Amino acid sequence: MSGYSRVARAKRHNRVRRRVKGTSDCPRLNVFRSLQHIYAQVVDDEKGHTLVAASSLELSDKAGPNYENKVDSAKVVGKLLAERAISKGVRRVVFDRGGYKYHGRVKHLAEGAREAGLEF
């Protein structure tokens, strides 16, 4: 990622973060996308704690048809994150796309989380 792209994404992320705040009742689902992997975490901004996290790095050890491409693995990461969040008692979250377009891997991660039972 070039310097300009990184700065532009940071600006977009700050713009999103002005409006999106995670509380104890409704924490924030944050997404970070790198070239090869995708990471997501559920954060309580009031306490400054990460409640649960999941990433495609956890899937890279496993082989199978669900992990063939990055879009499919993003959906699996969303489902995995949702299962972990629900086991911790979190059902509602607010989605923070991290300055990325709601498209491709970010969209599939969100859809996977919704399919597994998270509400946002």
CYANA upper distance limits for C-alpha pairs under 8 A (distance plus 0.5 A):
  1 MET  CA      5 SER  CA      6.62
  1 MET  CA      6 ARG  CA      6.85
  2 SER  CA      6 ARG  CA      6.80
  3 GLY  CA      7 VAL  CA      6.75
  4 TYR  CA      8 ALA  CA      6.51
  5 SER  CA      9 ARG  CA      6.61
  6 ARG  CA     10 ALA  CA      6.70
  7 VAL  CA     11 LYS  CA      6.76
  8 ALA  CA     12 ARG  CA      6.80
  9 ARG  CA     13 HIS  CA      6.49
  9 ARG  CA     98 GLY  CA      8.43
  9 ARG  CA     99 GLY  CA      5.77
  9 ARG  CA    100 TYR  CA      7.47
 10 ALA  CA     14 ASN  CA      6.62
 10 ALA  CA     99 GLY  CA      7.25
 11 LYS  CA     15 ARG  CA      6.75
 11 LYS  CA     99 GLY  CA      8.10
 12 ARG  CA     16 VAL  CA      6.80
 12 ARG  CA     98 GLY  CA      8.29
 12 ARG  CA     99 GLY  CA      5.19
 12 ARG  CA    100 TYR  CA      8.33
 13 HIS  CA     17 ARG  CA      6.55
 13 HIS  CA     97 ARG  CA      8.34
 13 HIS  CA     98 GLY  CA      5.59
 13 HIS  CA     99 GLY  CA      4.45
 13 HIS  CA    100 TYR  CA      8.24
 14 ASN  CA     18 ARG  CA      6.77
 14 ASN  CA     99 GLY  CA      8.18
 15 ARG  CA     19 ARG  CA      7.90
 16 VAL  CA     20 VAL  CA      6.70
 16 VAL  CA     96 ASP  CA      7.75
 16 VAL  CA     98 GLY  CA      7.96
 16 VAL  CA     99 GLY  CA      7.36
 17 ARG  CA     21 LYS  CA      7.29
 17 ARG  CA     96 ASP  CA      8.02
 20 VAL  CA     28 ARG  CA      8.03
 20 VAL  CA     94 VAL  CA      7.61
 20 VAL  CA     95 PHE  CA      8.32
 20 VAL  CA     96 ASP  CA      7.29
 21 LYS  CA     27 PRO  CA      8.04
 21 LYS  CA     28 ARG  CA      7.02
 21 LYS  CA     45 ASP  CA      7.15
 21 LYS  CA     94 VAL  CA      8.17
 22 GLY  CA     26 CYS  CA      6.37
 22 GLY  CA     27 PRO  CA      4.47
 22 GLY  CA     28 ARG  CA      4.80
 22 GLY  CA     43 VAL  CA      7.03
 22 GLY  CA     44 ASP  CA      5.75
 22 GLY  CA     45 ASP  CA      5.50
 22 GLY  CA     46 GLU  CA      7.53
 22 GLY  CA     93 VAL  CA      8.14
 22 GLY  CA     94 VAL  CA      7.25
 23 THR  CA     27 PRO  CA      5.35
 23 THR  CA     28 ARG  CA      7.89
 23 THR  CA     44 ASP  CA      5.89
 23 THR  CA     45 ASP  CA      6.43
 23 THR  CA     46 GLU  CA      6.22
 24 SER  CA     44 ASP  CA      6.19
 24 SER  CA     45 ASP  CA      8.36
 24 SER  CA     46 GLU  CA      7.41
 24 SER  CA     47 LYS  CA      8.44
 25 ASP  CA     90 VAL  CA      8.49
 25 ASP  CA     92 ARG  CA      8.12
 26 CYS  CA     44 ASP  CA      8.45
 26 CYS  CA     90 VAL  CA      8.20
 26 CYS  CA     92 ARG  CA      5.94
 26 CYS  CA     93 VAL  CA      5.28
 26 CYS  CA     94 VAL  CA      6.92
 27 PRO  CA     42 VAL  CA      6.75
 27 PRO  CA     43 VAL  CA      6.01
 27 PRO  CA     44 ASP  CA      5.40
 27 PRO  CA     45 ASP  CA      7.68
 27 PRO  CA     90 VAL  CA      8.48
 27 PRO  CA     92 ARG  CA      7.89
 27 PRO  CA     93 VAL  CA      5.51
 27 PRO  CA     94 VAL  CA      6.72
 28 ARG  CA     42 VAL  CA      5.95
 28 ARG  CA     43 VAL  CA      5.65
 28 ARG  CA     44 ASP  CA      7.00
 28 ARG  CA     45 ASP  CA      8.02
 28 ARG  CA     93 VAL  CA      6.00
 28 ARG  CA     94 VAL  CA      5.30
 28 ARG  CA     95 PHE  CA      6.42
 28 ARG  CA     96 ASP  CA      6.93
 29 LEU  CA     40 ALA  CA      7.31
 29 LEU  CA     41 GLN  CA      6.15
 29 LEU  CA     42 VAL  CA      4.93
 29 LEU  CA     43 VAL  CA      6.92
 29 LEU  CA     93 VAL  CA      6.68
 29 LEU  CA     94 VAL  CA      6.50
 29 LEU  CA     95 PHE  CA      5.45
 29 LEU  CA     96 ASP  CA      6.18
 30 ASN  CA     40 ALA  CA      6.01
 30 ASN  CA     41 GLN  CA      5.85
 30 ASN  CA     42 VAL  CA      6.75
 30 ASN  CA     43 VAL  CA      7.78
 30 ASN  CA     95 PHE  CA      7.09
 30 ASN  CA     96 ASP  CA      5.35
 30 ASN  CA     97 ARG  CA      6.84
 30 ASN  CA     98 GLY  CA      6.88
 31 VAL  CA     38 ILE  CA      7.84
 31 VAL  CA     39 TYR  CA      6.34
 31 VAL  CA     40 ALA  CA      5.04
 31 VAL  CA     41 GLN  CA      7.31
 31 VAL  CA     96 ASP  CA      7.05
 31 VAL  CA     97 ARG  CA      6.07
 31 VAL  CA     98 GLY  CA      6.07
 31 VAL  CA    106 VAL  CA      7.78
 32 PHE  CA     38 ILE  CA      6.40
 32 PHE  CA     39 TYR  CA      5.62
 32 PHE  CA     40 ALA  CA      6.79
 32 PHE  CA     97 ARG  CA      8.41
 32 PHE  CA     98 GLY  CA      6.81
 33 ARG  CA     37 HIS  CA      6.77
 33 ARG  CA     38 ILE  CA      5.02
 33 ARG  CA     39 TYR  CA      6.80
 33 ARG  CA    106 VAL  CA      8.29
 34 SER  CA     38 ILE  CA      6.55
 36 GLN  CA     70 LYS  CA      7.78
 37 HIS  CA     55 SER  CA      7.73
 37 HIS  CA     56 SER  CA      5.98
 37 HIS  CA     57 LEU  CA      7.16
 37 HIS  CA     70 LYS  CA      7.76
 38 ILE  CA     55 SER  CA      6.20
 38 ILE  CA     56 SER  CA      6.10
 38 ILE  CA     57 LEU  CA      8.48
 38 ILE  CA     74 ALA  CA      6.96
 38 ILE  CA     77 VAL  CA      8.43
 38 ILE  CA    105 ARG  CA      8.36
 39 TYR  CA     53 ALA  CA      8.13
 39 TYR  CA     54 ALA  CA      6.56
 39 TYR  CA     55 SER  CA      4.74
 39 TYR  CA     56 SER  CA      7.08
 39 TYR  CA     77 VAL  CA      8.36
 40 ALA  CA     53 ALA  CA      6.24
 40 ALA  CA     54 ALA  CA      6.01
 40 ALA  CA     55 SER  CA      6.62
 40 ALA  CA     77 VAL  CA      8.24
 40 ALA  CA     78 GLY  CA      8.20
 40 ALA  CA     81 LEU  CA      7.81
 41 GLN  CA     50 THR  CA      7.22
 41 GLN  CA     51 LEU  CA      7.92
 41 GLN  CA     52 VAL  CA      6.17
 41 GLN  CA     53 ALA  CA      4.57
 41 GLN  CA     54 ALA  CA      6.84
 41 GLN  CA     81 LEU  CA      7.91
 42 VAL  CA     50 THR  CA      6.39
 42 VAL  CA     51 LEU  CA      6.02
 42 VAL  CA     52 VAL  CA      5.87
 42 VAL  CA     53 ALA  CA      6.82
 42 VAL  CA     85 ALA  CA      8.00
 42 VAL  CA     93 VAL  CA      8.33
 43 VAL  CA     48 GLY  CA      7.64
 43 VAL  CA     49 HIS  CA      6.31
 43 VAL  CA     50 THR  CA      4.89
 43 VAL  CA     51 LEU  CA      6.17
 43 VAL  CA     52 VAL  CA      8.01
 44 ASP  CA     48 GLY  CA      6.21
 44 ASP  CA     49 HIS  CA      5.88
 44 ASP  CA     50 THR  CA      6.82
 44 ASP  CA     51 LEU  CA      7.43
 45 ASP  CA     49 HIS  CA      7.26
 51 LEU  CA     85 ALA  CA      8.02
 51 LEU  CA     88 LYS  CA      8.37
 52 VAL  CA     81 LEU  CA      7.53
 52 VAL  CA     84 ARG  CA      6.96
 52 VAL  CA     85 ALA  CA      6.59
 53 ALA  CA     81 LEU  CA      6.73
 53 ALA  CA     84 ARG  CA      8.45
 54 ALA  CA     58 GLU  CA      7.91
 54 ALA  CA     77 VAL  CA      6.65
 54 ALA  CA     78 GLY  CA      8.40
 54 ALA  CA     80 LEU  CA      7.23
 54 ALA  CA     81 LEU  CA      5.93
 55 SER  CA     59 LEU  CA      8.00
 55 SER  CA     77 VAL  CA      6.39
 56 SER  CA     60 SER  CA      6.95
 56 SER  CA     73 SER  CA      6.85
 56 SER  CA     74 ALA  CA      7.40
 56 SER  CA     77 VAL  CA      6.63
 57 LEU  CA     61 ASP  CA      8.18
 58 GLU  CA     62 LYS  CA      8.48
 59 LEU  CA     63 ALA  CA      8.36
 59 LEU  CA     67 TYR  CA      7.71
 59 LEU  CA     73 SER  CA      8.00
 60 SER  CA     67 TYR  CA      8.21
 62 LYS  CA     67 TYR  CA      8.48
 63 ALA  CA     67 TYR  CA      7.21
 64 GLY  CA     68 GLU  CA      7.58
 66 ASN  CA     72 ASP  CA      6.39
 66 ASN  CA     73 SER  CA      6.88
 66 ASN  CA     76 VAL  CA      7.86
 67 TYR  CA     72 ASP  CA      6.46
 67 TYR  CA     73 SER  CA      5.43
 68 GLU  CA     72 ASP  CA      7.38
 68 GLU  CA     73 SER  CA      7.83
 69 ASN  CA     73 SER  CA      6.84
 70 LYS  CA     74 ALA  CA      6.59
 70 LYS  CA    105 ARG  CA      7.48
 71 VAL  CA     75 LYS  CA      7.07
 71 VAL  CA    104 GLY  CA      7.12
 71 VAL  CA    105 ARG  CA      5.43
 71 VAL  CA    108 HIS  CA      7.05
 72 ASP  CA     76 VAL  CA      6.99
 72 ASP  CA    108 HIS  CA      8.11
 73 SER  CA     77 VAL  CA      6.64
 74 ALA  CA     78 GLY  CA      6.76
 74 ALA  CA    105 ARG  CA      6.11
 74 ALA  CA    106 VAL  CA      7.85
 74 ALA  CA    108 HIS  CA      6.53
 74 ALA  CA    109 LEU  CA      5.35
 74 ALA  CA    112 GLY  CA      8.34
 75 LYS  CA     79 LYS  CA      6.90
 75 LYS  CA    105 ARG  CA      8.07
 75 LYS  CA    108 HIS  CA      5.44
 75 LYS  CA    109 LEU  CA      4.96
 75 LYS  CA    110 ALA  CA      7.93
 75 LYS  CA    111 GLU  CA      7.31
 75 LYS  CA    112 GLY  CA      5.10
 75 LYS  CA    113 ALA  CA      8.04
 76 VAL  CA     80 LEU  CA      6.62
 76 VAL  CA    109 LEU  CA      7.82
 76 VAL  CA    112 GLY  CA      6.91
 77 VAL  CA     81 LEU  CA      6.54
 77 VAL  CA    109 LEU  CA      6.95
 77 VAL  CA    112 GLY  CA      7.95
 78 GLY  CA     82 ALA  CA      6.65
 78 GLY  CA    108 HIS  CA      8.14
 78 GLY  CA    109 LEU  CA      4.94
 78 GLY  CA    110 ALA  CA      6.63
 78 GLY  CA    111 GLU  CA      7.75
 78 GLY  CA    112 GLY  CA      5.10
 78 GLY  CA    113 ALA  CA      4.82
 78 GLY  CA    114 ARG  CA      8.49
 78 GLY  CA    116 ALA  CA      8.47
 79 LYS  CA     83 GLU  CA      6.71
 79 LYS  CA    109 LEU  CA      8.16
 79 LYS  CA    112 GLY  CA      5.31
 79 LYS  CA    113 ALA  CA      5.22
 79 LYS  CA    114 ARG  CA      8.26
 79 LYS  CA    115 GLU  CA      7.56
 79 LYS  CA    116 ALA  CA      5.76
 80 LEU  CA     84 ARG  CA      6.83
 80 LEU  CA    113 ALA  CA      8.16
 81 LEU  CA     85 ALA  CA      6.59
 81 LEU  CA    113 ALA  CA      7.31
 82 ALA  CA     86 ILE  CA      6.52
 82 ALA  CA    113 ALA  CA      5.56
 82 ALA  CA    114 ARG  CA      8.16
 82 ALA  CA    116 ALA  CA      6.31
 82 ALA  CA    117 GLY  CA      7.10
 82 ALA  CA    118 LEU  CA      6.31
 83 GLU  CA     87 SER  CA      6.71
 83 GLU  CA    116 ALA  CA      7.02
 83 GLU  CA    117 GLY  CA      8.26
 84 ARG  CA     88 LYS  CA      6.95
 85 ALA  CA     89 GLY  CA      6.92
 85 ALA  CA     90 VAL  CA      5.66
 85 ALA  CA     91 ARG  CA      7.59
 86 ILE  CA     90 VAL  CA      5.47
 86 ILE  CA     91 ARG  CA      6.19
 86 ILE  CA    117 GLY  CA      8.20
 86 ILE  CA    118 LEU  CA      7.93
 90 VAL  CA    118 LEU  CA      8.42
 91 ARG  CA    117 GLY  CA      7.67
 91 ARG  CA    118 LEU  CA      5.69
 91 ARG  CA    119 GLU  CA      6.61
 92 ARG  CA    118 LEU  CA      6.40
 92 ARG  CA    119 GLU  CA      5.23
 92 ARG  CA    120 PHE  CA      6.61
 93 VAL  CA    118 LEU  CA      7.59
 93 VAL  CA    119 GLU  CA      6.80
 93 VAL  CA    120 PHE  CA      6.08
 94 VAL  CA    120 PHE  CA      6.21
 95 PHE  CA    110 ALA  CA      8.49
 95 PHE  CA    120 PHE  CA      7.15
 97 ARG  CA    101 LYS  CA      7.75
 97 ARG  CA    102 TYR  CA      7.29
 97 ARG  CA    106 VAL  CA      7.43
100 TYR  CA    106 VAL  CA      7.99
101 LYS  CA    106 VAL  CA      7.97
102 TYR  CA    106 VAL  CA      6.29
102 TYR  CA    107 LYS  CA      5.78
103 HIS  CA    107 LYS  CA      5.39
103 HIS  CA    108 HIS  CA      8.24
104 GLY  CA    108 HIS  CA      6.73
105 ARG  CA    109 LEU  CA      6.56
106 VAL  CA    110 ALA  CA      6.88
107 LYS  CA    111 GLU  CA      6.70
108 HIS  CA    112 GLY  CA      6.53
109 LEU  CA    113 ALA  CA      6.78
110 ALA  CA    114 ARG  CA      6.73
111 GLU  CA    115 GLU  CA      6.61
112 GLY  CA    116 ALA  CA      6.81
113 ALA  CA    117 GLY  CA      7.05
113 ALA  CA    118 LEU  CA      6.17
114 ARG  CA    118 LEU  CA      5.38
114 ARG  CA    119 GLU  CA      6.63
114 ARG  CA    120 PHE  CA      8.01
